[in-house]
Amino acid sequence: MKIHFKSLLLLCVIALFAFTGIHKYYISVTQIDYIKDKESIQIISRIFIDDFENLLRERYDETITLTDDKELEIVNSYIERYLKEKINVLINNKEVDLVFIGKEYDGDIMRCYMEISKVRKISSFEVVNKVLFDLYEEQQNLVKLKINSKQKSFILTSQNDKALLAFI
C-alpha cells in the first residue's frame, strides 16, 4: 500500500510540473509620463524581444533577427511603423502623433522610446495599445500613466484595448 501511495504521489508531482512549465506569458509594459515643464509626454514600452522578433518576421521579413550585430537598418522603420499602428493617443479628445525616438536592448527586453511634444495642458488622456494582439491572443499590455500628479495602471487585452484618464 505504501508503494502505491508513493507511486501515485510521484505521478501527481510529475503531472503538476509538466503543466506549469508549458505556459508562456505574453505581456508588455508601457510607462507614460507627462513632463509638464518640458510640455512633453514620454513613453517607454518594454516588450519581450523574442515576441517582437516573431511579429516582425511574420509581418515584414522572416530573416529578421533582433539584437544581432548585423541587424538591418530597416528594422527601426518596421518597429516605428508597427508601434504607430498599434499605439494611439488622444489628448483632450484629439489624436496626437507619436514620435519614435529609438530602441535599446536589455537582456530579453526591448525598450522602445517615443515622445509627444508641445503638450501644454491635459484634461483627458486616452491610450489604445494593441501591441502584439495580432500575433498572440493571450497578450496583455500593462499601461502605467503618470499625468498631472495622478498615477493609474491599466491591463489592456484584445477585448479591452483602451485606457482613459480624465481630469476634472
Secondary structure, DSSP 8 states (H G I E B T S, - for coil): -HHHHHHHHHHHHHHHHHHHTT----EEEEEEEEEGGGTEEEEEEEEEHHHHHHHHHHHT-TT--TT-TT--THHHHHHHHHHHHHEEEEETTEEE--EEEEEEEETTEEEEEEEEE-----SEEEEEE-TTTTT-TT-EEEEEEEETTEEEEEEE-SS--EEEEE--
